[in-house]
Amino acid sequence: MSAAGDRLQDTARQTALALPDVSHGYPFTPGLDVYKVAGKVFLIVTDDPDDQIITVKCEPEHARAQVRGHASITPGRYLDKRHWISLGPGPGITERLITDAVQDSYDLVAERLPRRYRPGAR
């Protein structure tokens, strides 16, 4: 079952907040809810009800496959289009796909942090 836009966003937010050492706020603009681990962005959720998307970090090869496989997944808006994808509501966008995308994004960012800043390294 496909996730509607508000469910897509709520699922992404809940998934992100359940991960270790996550902070969130609105550092860029009031319409973009940004989630970070150790100060590094891994999820952006739009607050615009007419543009219900989330943007996550993704390995370039996997990003290309996701864009090819889903009409409502596009290269990341306003970010490096090789490493970020935006997901909107549509066919094949399930809650599982959303939670996996958020978790994968978090993992990509966390694994590239210096060891002392990685979650659980204290």
Residue frames as a rotation matrix with the C-alpha (Angstrom) as fourth column:
MET 1
0.581 0.814 0.000 0.00
0.814 -0.581 0.000 0.00
0.000 0.000 -1.000 0.00
SER 2
-0.198 -0.649 0.734 1.38
0.607 -0.669 -0.428 3.40
0.770 0.361 0.527 -0.96
ALA 3
-0.283 0.009 -0.959 1.95
0.889 -0.373 -0.266 6.02
-0.360 -0.928 0.097 1.72
ALA 4
0.695 0.538 0.478 0.03
0.645 -0.760 -0.083 9.29
0.319 0.365 -0.875 1.37
GLY 5
0.114 -0.716 0.688 2.10
0.171 -0.668 -0.724 12.49
0.979 0.200 0.046 1.68
ASP 6
0.344 0.028 0.939 1.31
-0.803 -0.510 0.309 13.22
0.488 -0.860 -0.153 5.33
ARG 7
0.965 -0.016 0.263 1.94
-0.130 0.839 0.528 9.58
-0.229 -0.543 0.808 6.29
LEU 8
0.556 -0.819 0.145 5.18
0.573 0.251 -0.780 9.63
0.603 0.516 0.608 4.28
GLN 9
0.007 -0.554 0.832 6.36
-0.281 -0.800 -0.530 12.67
0.960 -0.230 -0.161 6.25
ASP 10
0.571 0.273 0.774 5.14
-0.806 0.010 0.592 11.39
0.154 -0.962 0.226 9.63
THR 11
0.970 -0.241 -0.025 6.81
0.242 0.967 0.081 8.01
0.005 -0.085 0.996 9.05
ALA 12
0.271 -0.920 0.283 10.09
0.444 -0.141 -0.885 9.70
0.854 0.366 0.370 8.12
ARG 13
0.082 -0.198 0.977 9.98
-0.644 -0.758 -0.100 11.96
0.761 -0.621 -0.190 11.20
GLN 14
0.801 0.296 0.521 9.16
-0.596 0.480 0.644 9.09
-0.060 -0.826 0.561 13.58
THR 15
0.833 -0.545 -0.099 11.89
0.482 0.801 -0.354 6.91
0.272 0.247 0.930 12.08
ALA 16
0.091 -0.841 0.534 14.49
0.150 -0.518 -0.842 9.68
0.984 0.157 0.079 12.37
LEU 17
0.177 0.027 0.984 13.60
-0.804 -0.573 0.160 10.58
0.568 -0.819 -0.080 15.96
ALA 18
0.963 0.192 0.190 13.92
-0.266 0.798 0.540 6.93
-0.048 -0.571 0.820 17.03
LEU 19
0.555 -0.825 -0.112 17.58
0.472 0.423 -0.774 6.85
0.685 0.376 0.623 15.94
PRO 20
0.393 -0.454 -0.799 20.43
0.879 -0.068 0.471 7.61
-0.268 -0.888 0.373 18.38
ASP 21
-0.336 -0.678 -0.654 21.79
0.573 -0.698 0.429 11.15
-0.747 -0.231 0.623 18.79
VAL 22
-0.324 0.309 0.894 19.40
0.870 -0.275 0.410 12.80
0.372 0.911 -0.180 16.33
SER 23
-0.520 0.234 -0.821 18.63
0.315 -0.841 -0.439 16.49
-0.794 -0.488 0.364 16.50
HIS 24
-0.263 0.422 0.868 16.19
0.945 -0.070 0.321 18.44
0.196 0.904 -0.380 14.40
GLY 25
-0.159 0.221 -0.962 15.18
0.368 -0.891 -0.265 22.00
-0.916 -0.396 0.060 13.71
TYR 26
0.746 0.470 0.472 14.66
0.634 -0.286 -0.718 24.59
-0.202 0.835 -0.512 11.00
PRO 27
-0.002 -0.862 -0.506 18.17
0.507 -0.437 0.743 25.94
-0.862 -0.255 0.438 10.23
PHE 28
-0.768 -0.354 0.534 17.50
0.622 -0.213 0.754 26.87
-0.153 0.911 0.384 6.60
THR 29
-0.727 0.649 0.224 13.91
-0.429 -0.684 0.589 28.08
0.536 0.333 0.776 6.41
PRO 30
-0.475 0.585 0.657 10.72
-0.759 0.106 -0.643 27.58
-0.445 -0.804 0.394 8.43
GLY 31
0.497 0.775 -0.389 9.36
-0.862 0.391 -0.322 25.22
-0.098 0.496 0.863 5.73
LEU 32
0.277 -0.477 -0.834 12.15
-0.331 0.767 -0.549 22.64
0.902 0.429 0.055 5.95
ASP 33
0.804 0.022 0.594 12.33
-0.573 0.293 0.765 20.34
-0.157 -0.956 0.249 8.98
VAL 34
0.279 -0.833 -0.477 15.98
-0.579 0.251 -0.776 19.17
0.766 0.493 -0.412 9.09
TYR 35
0.976 0.006 0.216 17.25
-0.168 0.647 0.743 16.08
-0.135 -0.762 0.633 10.92
LYS 36
0.316 -0.944 -0.098 20.94
-0.679 -0.152 -0.719 15.70
0.663 0.294 -0.688 11.78
VAL 37
0.906 -0.281 -0.317 23.32
0.420 0.691 0.588 13.29
0.054 -0.666 0.744 13.44
ALA 38
0.102 -0.896 -0.432 26.42
0.802 -0.183 0.568 14.94
-0.588 -0.404 0.700 14.97
GLY 39
-0.031 -0.053 -0.998 25.55
-0.120 -0.991 0.056 18.14
-0.992 0.122 0.025 13.10
LYS 40
-0.924 -0.311 -0.223 25.34
-0.266 0.105 0.958 16.45
-0.275 0.945 -0.180 9.69
VAL 41
-0.082 0.961 -0.263 22.08
-0.912 -0.179 -0.369 16.44
-0.401 0.210 0.892 7.73
PHE 42
-0.947 -0.161 0.276 20.56
-0.041 0.918 0.395 13.07
-0.317 0.363 -0.876 6.81
LEU 43
-0.348 0.893 0.285 16.85
0.938 0.331 0.107 13.95
0.001 0.305 -0.952 6.33
ILE 44
-0.953 0.218 -0.208 14.89
-0.211 -0.976 -0.055 16.99
-0.215 -0.008 0.977 5.20
VAL 45
-0.408 0.898 0.164 11.09
0.891 0.431 -0.142 17.01
-0.199 0.088 -0.976 5.45
THR 46
-0.823 0.200 0.532 9.08
0.078 -0.887 0.456 19.74
0.563 0.417 0.714 3.71
ASP 47
-0.725 0.612 -0.316 6.30
0.372 -0.037 -0.927 21.31
-0.579 -0.790 -0.201 5.74
ASP 48
-0.675 0.472 -0.567 4.46
-0.707 -0.635 0.313 22.48
-0.212 0.612 0.762 2.62
PRO 49
-0.149 0.684 0.714 1.14
-0.172 0.693 -0.700 20.57
-0.974 -0.227 0.015 2.40
ASP 50
0.798 0.441 -0.411 1.18
-0.443 -0.035 -0.896 21.04
-0.409 0.897 0.167 -1.40
ASP 51
0.363 -0.772 -0.522 4.68
-0.619 0.219 -0.754 19.57
0.697 0.597 -0.399 -1.76
GLN 52
0.721 0.032 0.692 4.88
-0.637 0.422 0.645 16.61
-0.272 -0.906 0.325 0.64
ILE 53
0.626 -0.599 -0.500 8.35
-0.060 0.603 -0.796 15.22
0.778 0.528 0.341 0.11
ILE 54
0.807 -0.581 0.105 11.29
-0.092 0.053 0.994 13.99
-0.583 -0.812 -0.011 2.11
THR 55
0.666 -0.686 -0.293 14.90
-0.456 -0.063 -0.888 14.17
0.590 0.725 -0.355 0.99
VAL 56
0.845 -0.377 0.379 17.53
-0.128 0.546 0.828 11.63
-0.519 -0.748 0.413 2.09
LYS 57
-0.049 -0.937 -0.346 21.18
-0.947 -0.067 0.316 10.84
-0.319 0.343 -0.884 1.40
CYS 58
0.836 0.343 0.428 21.72
-0.168 0.903 -0.396 7.78
-0.522 0.260 0.812 -0.80
GLU 59
-0.247 -0.905 0.347 24.61
0.173 0.312 0.934 5.93
-0.953 0.291 0.080 -2.43
PRO 60
-0.411 0.064 -0.909 24.80
-0.724 -0.629 0.283 7.15
-0.554 0.775 0.305 -6.07
GLU 61
-0.927 0.049 -0.371 24.16
-0.229 0.709 0.667 3.74
0.296 0.703 -0.647 -7.68
HIS 62
-0.634 0.732 -0.252 21.21
0.746 0.491 -0.451 3.04
-0.206 -0.473 -0.857 -5.38
ALA 63
-0.329 0.489 -0.808 19.88
-0.055 -0.864 -0.500 6.57
-0.943 -0.120 0.311 -5.96
ARG 64
-0.684 0.033 -0.728 19.87
-0.719 -0.195 0.667 6.06
-0.120 0.980 0.157 -9.72
ALA 65
-0.887 0.368 -0.279 18.05
0.272 0.904 0.330 2.73
0.374 0.217 -0.902 -9.32
GLN 66
-0.474 0.741 -0.476 15.42
0.638 -0.084 -0.766 4.31
-0.607 -0.666 -0.433 -7.04
VAL 67
-0.385 0.297 -0.874 14.82
-0.468 -0.879 -0.092 7.19
-0.796 0.373 0.477 -9.48
ARG 68
-0.798 0.056 -0.600 14.45
-0.550 0.339 0.763 4.72
0.246 0.939 -0.240 -12.38
GLY 69
-0.843 0.386 -0.375 12.15
0.409 0.912 0.019 2.44
0.350 -0.137 -0.927 -10.37
HIS 70
-0.136 0.807 -0.575 9.70
0.911 -0.127 -0.393 4.99
-0.390 -0.577 -0.718 -8.93
ALA 71
0.029 0.233 0.972 8.02
0.756 -0.641 0.131 7.90
0.654 0.731 -0.195 -10.68
SER 72
0.840 0.382 0.386 7.75
0.068 -0.779 0.623 9.88
0.539 -0.497 -0.680 -7.43
ILE 73
0.546 -0.780 -0.305 11.44
0.484 -0.004 0.875 9.55
-0.684 -0.626 0.375 -6.49
THR 74
0.894 -0.250 0.372 13.60
0.186 -0.549 -0.815 12.27
0.408 0.798 -0.444 -8.01
PRO 75
-0.196 -0.977 -0.088 17.19
0.706 -0.079 -0.704 13.44
0.681 -0.200 0.705 -7.61
GLY 76
-0.071 0.152 -0.986 17.43
0.964 -0.243 -0.107 15.48
-0.256 -0.958 -0.129 -4.39
ARG 77
0.676 0.395 0.622 16.13
0.547 -0.834 -0.065 19.01
0.493 0.385 -0.780 -4.52
TYR 78
0.833 -0.321 0.449 18.67
-0.406 -0.908 0.104 21.76
0.375 -0.269 -0.887 -3.91
LEU 79
0.480 -0.681 0.553 21.35
-0.473 0.330 0.817 19.19
-0.739 -0.653 -0.164 -3.06
ASP 80
-0.576 -0.745 -0.337 23.99
-0.741 0.301 0.601 17.11
-0.346 0.595 -0.725 -4.84
LYS 81
0.341 0.874 -0.348 21.78
-0.936 0.282 -0.208 15.12
-0.084 0.397 0.914 -7.20
ARG 82
-0.115 -0.443 -0.889 24.14
-0.456 0.819 -0.349 12.13
0.883 0.365 -0.296 -7.18
HIS 83
-0.843 -0.407 -0.353 23.98
0.123 0.493 -0.862 11.63
0.524 -0.769 -0.365 -3.41
TRP 84
-0.780 0.625 -0.013 20.47
-0.198 -0.266 -0.943 12.76
-0.593 -0.734 0.332 -2.45
ILE 85
-0.760 0.639 0.122 16.97
0.388 0.296 0.873 11.69
0.522 0.710 -0.473 -3.50
SER 86
-0.728 0.650 0.220 13.56
-0.657 -0.567 -0.497 13.19
-0.198 -0.506 0.839 -2.83
LEU 87
-0.860 0.506 -0.065 10.58
0.482 0.848 0.219 10.89
0.166 0.157 -0.974 -2.24
GLY 88
-0.665 0.743 0.081 7.01
-0.747 -0.658 -0.090 12.00
-0.014 -0.121 0.993 -2.73
PRO 89
-0.164 0.681 0.714 3.75
-0.323 0.647 -0.691 10.12
-0.932 -0.344 0.113 -2.40
GLY 90
0.051 0.229 -0.972 2.96
-0.999 0.030 -0.046 7.78
0.018 0.973 0.230 -5.27
PRO 91
0.883 0.328 -0.335 2.84
-0.367 0.928 -0.060 4.20
0.291 0.176 0.940 -6.46
GLY 92
0.467 -0.697 -0.545 5.35
0.439 0.717 -0.541 1.97
0.767 0.013 0.641 -4.71
ILE 93
-0.472 -0.586 0.658 6.20
-0.316 -0.585 -0.747 4.48
0.823 -0.561 0.091 -1.96
THR 94
0.438 0.609 -0.662 5.45
0.324 0.580 0.748 2.35
0.839 -0.542 0.057 1.07
GLU 95
0.878 -0.117 0.465 6.08
-0.465 -0.443 0.766 2.96
0.116 -0.889 -0.444 4.75
ARG 96
0.718 -0.643 0.265 8.78
0.437 0.713 0.548 0.26
-0.541 -0.278 0.794 4.59
LEU 97
0.313 -0.597 0.739 10.53
0.838 -0.192 -0.510 2.05
0.446 0.779 0.440 1.71
ILE 98
0.601 -0.017 0.799 10.42
-0.178 -0.977 0.113 5.30
0.779 -0.211 -0.591 3.71
THR 99
0.905 -0.267 0.332 11.79
-0.320 0.089 0.943 3.80
-0.281 -0.960 -0.005 6.93
ASP 100
0.549 -0.737 0.395 14.54
0.756 0.639 0.142 2.01
-0.357 0.220 0.908 4.99
ALA 101
0.367 -0.389 0.845 15.47
0.589 -0.606 -0.535 5.22
0.720 0.694 0.007 3.12
VAL 102
0.738 -0.064 0.672 15.70
-0.457 -0.779 0.428 7.23
0.496 -0.623 -0.604 6.36
GLN 103
0.847 -0.431 0.313 17.69
-0.036 0.540 0.841 4.49
-0.531 -0.723 0.442 8.14
ASP 104
0.472 -0.686 0.554 20.06
0.881 0.389 -0.268 4.10
-0.032 0.614 0.788 5.17
SER 105
0.497 -0.237 0.835 20.59
0.190 -0.909 -0.371 7.86
0.847 0.343 -0.407 5.01
TYR 106
0.852 -0.147 0.502 21.35
-0.521 -0.319 0.791 8.03
0.044 -0.936 -0.349 8.73
ASP 107
0.737 -0.578 0.350 23.78
0.363 0.776 0.516 5.10
-0.570 -0.253 0.781 8.43
LEU 108
0.459 -0.567 0.684 25.59
0.780 -0.113 -0.616 6.71
0.427 0.816 0.390 5.47
VAL 109
0.525 -0.225 0.821 26.09
-0.260 -0.961 -0.097 9.95
0.811 -0.163 -0.562 7.36
ALA 110
0.862 -0.138 0.488 27.00
-0.479 0.093 0.873 8.31
-0.166 -0.986 0.014 10.69
GLU 111
0.743 -0.596 0.303 29.57
0.565 0.802 0.193 5.94
-0.358 0.028 0.933 9.18
ARG 112
0.312 -0.630 0.711 31.41
0.668 -0.386 -0.636 8.87
0.676 0.673 0.300 7.59
LEU 113
0.860 0.005 0.510 31.74
-0.323 -0.769 0.552 10.75
0.395 -0.639 -0.660 10.89
PRO 114
-0.319 -0.945 0.071 35.04
-0.582 0.136 -0.802 10.71
0.748 -0.297 -0.594 12.78
ARG 115
-0.349 0.167 -0.922 34.87
0.422 0.907 0.004 7.84
0.837 -0.388 -0.387 15.29
ARG 116
-0.902 -0.081 -0.423 34.58
0.429 -0.265 -0.864 10.12
-0.042 -0.961 0.274 18.30
TYR 117
-0.724 0.664 -0.188 31.38
-0.645 -0.748 -0.158 11.70
-0.246 0.007 0.969 16.86
ARG 118
-0.603 0.508 -0.616 29.63
-0.206 0.646 0.735 8.49
0.771 0.570 -0.285 15.84
PRO 119
0.342 0.808 0.479 26.51
-0.780 -0.039 0.624 7.57
0.524 -0.587 0.617 17.80
GLY 120
0.984 0.119 -0.131 27.39
-0.016 0.796 0.605 5.45
0.176 -0.594 0.785 20.81
ALA 121
0.309 -0.950 -0.054 31.08
0.430 0.190 -0.883 6.39
0.848 0.250 0.467 20.72
ARG 122
0.313 -0.172 0.934 31.06
-0.617 -0.784 0.062 8.22
0.722 -0.596 -0.352 24.03
